[in-house]
Amino acid sequence: MHTMAKSFSLLDKQTLWQTIIDVFLKLNPLHLVKNPVMFVVEIGCILTTLLFFQALFGHGEERTSFIMAVSIWLWFTLLFANFAEAMAEGRGKAQARSLKGARRDVMAKLLSEPNRDATASVVPGSQLKKDDLVLVVAGDTIPGDGEVTVGVASVDESAITGESAPVIRESGGDRSAVTGGTRVLSDWLIVRITANPGETFLDKMIAMVEGAKRQKTPNEIALDILLAGLTLIFLLATVTLVPFSIYSVRATGQGSPVTMTVIVALLICLIPTTIGGLLSAIGIAGMDRMIQANVIATSGKAVEAAGDVDVLLLDKTGTITLGNREATEFLPVEGTTAQQLADAAQLSSLADETPEGRSIVVLAKKEYGIRERDIKSLGARFIPFTAMSRMSGVNLDGREIRKGAADAIEAHVKARDGGFPEEAKSIVNGIAVQGGTPLVVVEGSQVLGVIRLSDVVKGGMRERFSELRRMGIRTVMITGDNPLTAAAVAAEAGVDDFLAQATPEMKLNLIRTYQAQGHLVAMTGDGTNDAPALAQADVAVAMNTGTQAAKEAGNLVDLDSNPTKLIEIVGIGKQLLMTRGTLTTFSISNDVAKYFAILPAAFSGIYPGLAALNIMALSTPQSAILSAVIFNALIIVALIPLALRGVRYRSLGAAAVLRQNLIIYGLGGLVVPFFGIKAIDMLLSFLNWT
């Protein structure tokens, strides 16, 4: 299980007690004033409590038991809302405590220069500063975040990612970043520290997972403003009911003015308390789901923006394809059998430890049963691949076998006064047009045939891209391959478009073009050359194994360094937006039923004709008001699990999602309160509590 993906249950004693404490700490008006809806609820709680004490001493405007019941349930409404937020934050804090427990100070070998034999002094890791050079050898814990400047080693990163398989870290390239707290398993590294104390990646992770420190996103702020506006409107409306009822009593000469207890109950039930109480919990839970996916968000905005993305840029290698080309076919030229070609190709690849070389050996075994070769008894001398020769091969028993790029083999053959058959050229061109990579095999000066290397598209990718298309998301494959190869892979994978022979400038310009057209763009990357595009993208997922530049440019960091995680991230972002939207729809629509419960009850004594609006046939005005207040509190409790878990996300278009939400949560929010309030009214009447 991933370290970051652990589930912290509130049944855990420490987490449970902290959550309960936080529920009451959140009653602080300075905290609640940030949530106008719940701040008004707290004012109502305080006011009804004061009215209860007034009634207790003989000067009540309503029966003491009625005022007490209304006050208690209003307090429950507030506490349940606080509980939802505290529960969401508690999960983040529990994860932060786990990370803090993993953080420990280690002794570091501080070097004076990037040389293993240089003078080293042992210092506490907490004293290391940015640009310090440290030596770590097998068994050592890496003392801080950094970049490998010298060496290559196997590193255990399970303390951060939860994955038990070690990874290779080496100087140069896109696999040079190391994280403090991970352990070197073999060999040695010289690491240049890239973060000062308190600024390490682990420190940032801890800060991100602590839900209390989550900043509100622009959409959430906009929704807060809407809810505050609705609250103000209902506040003004209910306040005017007091003088209106006094005037009506004097004008009609019957009934009594609406009491302050009823006015407060009416206000609390009419303002959007459901979504107001759950809004913060929804946002925190969204980040928590991202953390469970082993993704750290450096900004809450990134999580939300992921839900609005409509263009995905995906790297071909490692994302759409398996990352290494595999031998899929032996194509002999005239005069050579496929068996002979497979035999020579396997001999030339026995010492080739590249994935391509191993796949040639495996294909020869699988297709032609060629196996159990004893390299020592063969007396073979293997010729390693070099960038200059662009070939590799073997010399044995007077045979010289080579395999490599077509132009390199052609030059090799011509240097030996041999000829390069037109048939071989035709095969090479055919493979290239189909998006494969041709490797030509030659023995001496005789061309034997061609090995087809193919990009293997990951299983299920076409289905996933179809799913994204149904969501209204355009997928674009980015690759450094030539256009023919790129087109073949794009067609097989099912992406919407591709960018071939991509350079950092081309990636950046492509993102800007889409953004200028009004699109939100997401991309993933791990190298320094990806940093400009990552910085430009709206949602930028940097691989944890990538360079420091890539991680600093991104606003999401994937601890698993899984390029396909981008698709999952978009789903989590959309689930967050859907959850917020559906619960807002439910909250606003369920207020309608409360109108029919409280308004007739509040004014039936003044205007008996309003009794016709009592369509739920509630037993008494007091029972109607109390039933609505109780339902208002219990519905928050019922929706807490949904707010934390999130609405189930399915890949539908925006119109279909809107229609579904209006039917299920809009209509449901309209109907459920009628049944709920009536059931509570019947229970109160049965117990004779009103």
N, C-alpha and C positions, 0 to 999 in steps of 0.2 A: 504493500500500500504506500502511496506517496506520502511523504512527510507532511506536505502542505495540504493534502487532501483528507487528512484524518477528520473524522466526524466527532465533534465534541458535544456530547449529550448534556442537556440540562439536568439529567439525573445525577451527574457528577456533583458531589457535595459542594466542592469549592465553587464551581460555576453556578450552582443553584443559589447558594447563599449570596454570592456577589450580585446575581440578578435581582434577588429580593431587595437587597440594600439599594441597588441602583433605582429600583421602582420608586422608592420613597425619596431618594436624593433628587430625582427628576421632578419632584413637586415644587422645587425651587422656582419661584416666578421668573427669576432671571434666565432660567433654562427654558421655561414654557413660553415666554414672550416671543421666542424665535418661531413658535408654531401658533399663530394667532387663533386658530380654531380651538386648540386644547387650552390656550390661555383663557379664552372666554368660558370654557367648561370649568376651569379652576375657579374663576370668579363666581360662577353660578354655584359651585359646591360650597364656597365660603359663605355666600349670601344665604343659601337655604339652611346651612348649619346655624347661622346666627338667628334665622327665623325659627328654627327648631328650639333653640334655647329661649327665645322670646315666648314661644308657645308653652314651653315647659314651666314657665313662671306665671302662666295665666293670662297672657296677652296675645295669644296666637291668632293669626288671620284664618287658619285652617285647623282641623283636628291635629293634635300633636303627633299621633301615629302616622298620619298621612304625610306631614311635612318631614318626619324622620325617615320614612320609607323613601320619599323622593330624594332626600339628601344622601342617604346611604347609597342608592343606586347611581346617583350622579358621581359620587366618589369612586364607586366601582368602575364607572365608565372611564374616568381619568386614570385610575390605577391600571386597568386592563390595557389602555393605550400605552402607558409607560412600560408595561410588562412586555408588550410586543417589541418596542424599541430596545429595551434592556436585553431581551432574549437574543435579538439579532446581534447586538453589540457583544453580548457575552460569548458568542461563538468565536467572534474575531479576537476577543481578549484571551480566550483559552488557547487559540492558535498562537497568539503572540507570546503567551507564557511558555508554550512548548519551544518556540524559537529561541526565546531568551535563555531557556535551560540548555539549549544546544550551543549557545555562544560561550566560549571560554577563552581565557587569555593563554597563549602559548609562548614559549621562548623561541625567538627567531635568530637565525644566523645572518647578521647584518654584514654585507660585503662592502668593501671600499671601491670595487670596480667590477664590471661584469665578467669575472673570471673565476672559475671554480677554485683555483689555487690561490686566489687573492686572500689577504688577511680578513678574517671574520671575527666579529665580536658578538657575543650572545646577549641579546636584550629582550625584554618583554614585548610581545607583539603589540600591546596597547601603546607602546612608545614609537611605533613606526610612523613615519610621515610619508606623504606623497613623494614619489620618485626615489625612495630608498630601494636598494637592491638587496634581496635576501636569497640565500641558498636553501633549498629544501631537497632532502634525499628520501629514499625509500623508508617508509615508516613515519615520516614527519607530517605534522598537520600544517597546512599552508596558513601562515599567520594573518593574512589580509588579502583583500581583493587586489588583483594585479594582472599584468601581461607578461607572458613568458618571453624573455629576451634571449635566453640560451637554453638549449637542451630539449629533450623529448621524454615524456614519462607517462605511465599509466596512473590515472587519478580516480579515487573513489569519491564520488559526489553524492552518495546516498544520504548524507546528512542534510543535503539541500533539496535534492530532487526525489529521494525515496527509491531511486532505481539502483538495484544492487550491481548491475553490470558496470565495470570500470570504463572510463573513457580515456582517449589519448589527448594529451595537451602538448603542444610543441610551439617553438618560436616561429614567427612569420605566419602568413595565411590567416584563415578565419577560425582557427581552433586554438587561439593563443590566450584567451581569457581564462583566468582561474578565480575561484571564489574562496574567501577566507572561511576556514572551518572544514574544508575538504582535505582529504589525506592522500599523499603520494604513495603508491603501492610498489612502484619499481623505478629504477634509474634515478635521475635527478633533474632539477630545474633551477634556473636562476630567474627570479621573478622581480619585476619592477612594480612596486606598490603604486596603485592608482587612486587611493582614497585615504584621506586623513582619518584619525580616530573619530568614531561617531558618524562617519559618512559612508561606511561600508555597505555593500549590497544587503547583507543580513540586517543591518540597522534600518535600511530603507524598507525591507520586507516587513519587519516588525511594525514600523510606522504605518504601512499600508494596510495590514490586516487588523489593526485596532480600529474597529468600526466607529468608535467615538470621535476619531479624528477625520472621518470622511467628510469632505466638503460637498455641499449640494451642487448638483449639475444645473445648467441653464434651464432645461426643461422642468426640472423639479422646482426651481425658483419660480418659474412662470406659473406652475400649478399652485404653488404656495400663494402667489399673488391672487390667482383666481379664487381660491378657497377663502382668502382673507376678504376679498370683495364680496363674495356671497355671504360671509359671516356678518360683514358690516351692514349689508342690505337687510338681512333678517333681524339684526339687532335694532336697526331703526324702525323696522316694521312692528316688531313686538313691543318696543317702548311706546309707540303711539297707541297701542291697544289699551294701555292703562287709562289715559284721559278719555279715550273713546268710550270705554266701558262705563266710566263714571258719568259721562254725559248721557249715555243711553239709559242708565238706571234712573237718573233724574228726569229724563224725558218721558220714559215709559212708566215710571213709578213702580216697577217690579224688579225682582232679582237683586243681586248685589254685584259690586264691581269685581272684575277679575283680580284674583290675589297675586301677590308677587311670586309665590311658590309656583302657581300655574304658569305665569309668564316665563319664569326661568326654565321650567320643564319644557314649555313650548319652544323656547329659543334653542335649548340644547338639542332637542329632537329635530328641529328644522335645519340647523346649520350642518354642514357635511362632516359630522364627527367621525363617521366610519373611516373615510379615506384620510381625514386629518389625523386620526390616531394611528393609522397603519402606514402612512406615507414614508416616514423615516425608516421604518422596519423594512419596507419593500426595497429601498435603495441600498441599505446595508446588506440585506440578504442577497441582492444582486452581485455585490462585490464578493460576498462570501462564496457564491457559486463559482465565480471566476477563480477564487483561491482554491476551491476544491478541484478545479480543473488544472491546478498547478500553474496558474498564470497570475503574475503580480501586476496590478494596475498602478502605474505611477500617478494616475489621475482618475477620479470618478467619472470625469467627462469621457474618458476613453471607453469605459464600459458602456455608457449610454450611446455614444457615437457608433459603437459596434452594431447596435440595433438598427441604426439608420443607414448603414452602408449599402450602397447599391452597385458598387464596382469592386471586384476582388482581383488583385494582381498576385499571381502565384508563380513562384520559380518552378521551372520544369524539373530539374534534377533534385531528387529527394522529396519533392512534394507531389508531383503528378506521376513521376516515374520512380522506380526503386532506387535510383541514384547511380547504378552501375549498369553498363551495357552487358548483355549476356550473349554468348554464342547460341544461335538458334538453328543454323543450317550449314552444311558443308556442300559447296558447289564446285565440283571438279571440272577441269577443262577436258577437251577431247584427248584421249590417250591415257587418261588417268581415271581410276575408279574412285568412288566416294570412300571406299574402305582405305585405299592408299592415302588419300588426302587426309582422312581422319587420323590415320596412324602417324603421318608426318607432323600434322598440326599438334597432336598430343605430345609427341616427343619434344617439340620446340617449346611446349608450355609447361613441362613438368616442374621446372624451377621458377615459373612465373607466379608470384604470389599475389598479383593483382586480381581483382574480381573477374576481369575479362579472361585472364589466363586460366584461372580455376574453372571457369564455366566451359572453356574449350576442352579441358581434361574430362569434365563430367559429361559433356555431350558425346564425346568419343566413347566413353564407357557405356552410356545409356543407349546410343543408337547402334553401335558396332561391337559392343562387348569387349573393347580393348582395355585391359586392366592388368594389375599385378606386375608392373614393370619395376625391376630392381635397378635404381639409378646407379648404384655403386658397381654392380656387375656389368652395366653397359659401358662403363668407363667414359661417361659423357662429360663434355666440357661445355657448360652453358654460357651463352653470350647474352648478357643483360641488356635490357632496353636503355637507350640513351636518347636525349632530346636531339642530339646531332644526327645519329644514324636513323632514328625512328624505326628501329627494327630490334628484334630479339630472336634468339634461336639456340641451336645446339650443334656441336661437332662430335660425331661418334662413328667409329668403324669406317673412317674415310668419308662419311656422309656429312654434308654441310646443309643444314636445314634452317631457313629463316622465315619469319613471318613479320609483316608490318604494313605500313601504309602503302597504297598502290604506287604512288610516285617514287617512294623510297625503294621499293622492291624493283621497280622498272629501272631505276638508275643502277641498282646492284647487279641486275641481270645483264644490262648493257655493258657494264664494266668488265664482265666476264665473257663478252662477245656472244651473249645469248640474245634471244628475242622475246619481246613481250607480246603474247598472242592477242589478236583482235577480240577473240572470244572472251578472254579475261577482262579486257577493257569494257566490253559490253556488259559483263556480269557486274563489274565494279560500278558502272554508271547506273545500272538497274537498281542495285541496292541503295545507292545514294538518293536516287529519285524517290524511292519508297520510304526514305527517312532512316535507313539503317546505316551502319558503318562497315565498310568492307576491309578485311584484312587478307592480304594476298600471301600465299604460302609458296615458297620456292625451294627446290633441292638442287644445289649446285647452280646451274644456269637454266634449269627447266622449271617453268611455272607449273605447279600442280593444280592450283585452283584457288578459290576464295572462300573465306569464312564470313558468314553474315553475323554481325553483332547488332542486336536490336535493343532499343530502349524498351524496357518492360514497364508498361503502365500499371500502376498499383490496382489491385482488385477493388471493384466497387466505385472507382473514381467517376466513371460515366454516370452512374446512378446518382452520385452525390452532386455532380454538376447539374444534372437534370432537376434535382431537388432545389438547388440554388436558383435555377432559372424560374421555377415555379414561385419562388419567393421574390422574383423581380430583381435578382442580382446578376449582373453581367460578370463573367469570368474571363480573365485575360492571362494567358500563359506567357511568361518572360523567359527567354533562353538566349544563350550565346551561340546556339547552333545556326547553321545556314537556313535560309527560308524554306528549302525543300524538306529538310529534316524536321524543322519546326512545324510545318504544315501537316506532315504525316502524323506526328505525335499528337498535335492538336485535334486532328480528325478522329484519331483512335480514342483519345480521352474524352472528347465531347465538349471542349471549352468553346466559348463564343468567339474568341479572337486570340491572336498571339502577337508578340513582338520578338522578332528574330535578331540575332547578332546585336543584342542589347548592350549598351554601354551605360555607365552611371548617368550621363547627360540625357540619354534617350529615356531612361526610366523616369527621371525627374520631369522631363518635358511631357511625357505621357500622362503623368499624374496631374500636372498643371492643366493640361488640355481637358481632362475629364472634369476637374474641379471648376474650370471656367464655364463648363456646360451645366453646372449645378449639381454635379454628382458628389457623393461622399465616397472616398476611396480608402480601401484598406490594402496593406501589403505586408509581407514578411521578409526578413532578411537577417543575415548574420555577419556580413563582412563590412569592412571599412568602406568599400565602394558602394554599399547599400545605404550608408548613413544619410547622404543628401535626400534620397527618395523617401527614406523612413521619416526624416524630419518634415518633409512636405506632406506626407499622407495624413489623412484624418485619423485613421487607426493604424498604428505602426507596431507590429509584433516583432520584437527582437529575440533572437535565440540566446539562451543563457550560455551556450557554448561559443557564441560569437565574440567579436571584438568589443572592447570597451566603447569604441566610437558608435557601434551599432546600438548597444544597450542605452547609451546616453541619448541617442536620436529617437529611440522608440518611446511610446507611452504605455506599452505592455511588454512584459518579459515572460517568455515561456520557459519555465524551469526544465521542462522535458526536452526542449529543443526539437520539437516535432513540428515540421513545417505545415502539416495538414491541420494543426490545432487552430489555425485561423478560421476554418469553417466552423468549428465548435464554438469559438469565441463569438462569431456573428450570431449563432443561435442563442447563446447566453444573453447577449445584448438585446436581441429581439424579445426574449422571454421577459427581461426586466421591463421593457417598454409595454409589452402586452399585459403584464401583471398590474402595472400602475394604471394603465388605461381601463382594464376591465373592472378593477376595484373602484376606480373613480366613477365609472358608469353605474355600477351597482349602488354605490353610496348615494349618488344624487337621485337616482330613480326610486330608491326605497324611502325617500323623504315624503313622497306623494301619499303613501299609506298613512303616515303619521299626521298629515293634514286632516284626513278623515277621522282620525282617532281623537285628536286633541281639540281642534277648532270647534266642533259641535259641543264637546264636553265643556269647553271654557265659556261658551256664550249661550248655551241652551237655557240657562236660568233667566237670561235677559230677553232672548228671542226664541221662544218655544218652537218656532218654525224650523230652526236649525237642526232640530232632532231628526228631520228627514235625511240629513247628511250622515246620520249614524248608521251607515250601510252595513257595518259589522255587527250591529245590535249589541254593542258593549253595554254591560249591565248598569253601571253608574258613571257619572262624570269623573269621580275620583279613580275608579277602576280603569277607565279609559286612559287617563293621564299617566297613572302609574304603570299600566301595561306597556304604553309606548316608551316610557323611560327605561323599563327593564329590558325590553326588546332592543333598545338603542345600545345598551351596555353589552348584552349577550351576543349581538351580531358581531361585535368587534372580537370577542373571544372565539367565535366560530370561524372567523376569517383569518386569525393569526397563523394557523398552519399553512393556508393558501398563500399568505403574504410572504412567509419564509421559504416555502417550497417553490413558489412561482407557478403561474398558470402554465399548464402543459402547452408546449410550443409545437406547432405543426407547420410544415412549409406550405403556407397558403399565400396568395397574393393579398395586397393591402385591402382591396375591396371585400374579399371573402372573409378576412379576419374581422373587419369592421362589422359586416353583416352577422357573423357568428357571435361577436360580443354583444351586439344590440339585442339579438334574440335570447341568448343565454343569460347574460348578466344584466342587460337593460330590462328585459321582460321579467327575468327572475327577480331583480331588485324591486320591481313593481308589485309582483304577486306575493313573494315570500312574507313581507311584513304583514299583509292582511291576515294570513293564516297564523303567523307567529303572535301578533298582538291579540288576536281572538283567543288563541290557546292560553295565553298568559291570563287574559281577562277571565276565562272560564275557571282557571285554577285559583285565581284570587277570590272569585265568587264562591267557589266550593269551600275554600278555607275560611271564608268570611273575614278576609283581611282588609276589606275596604268599606 
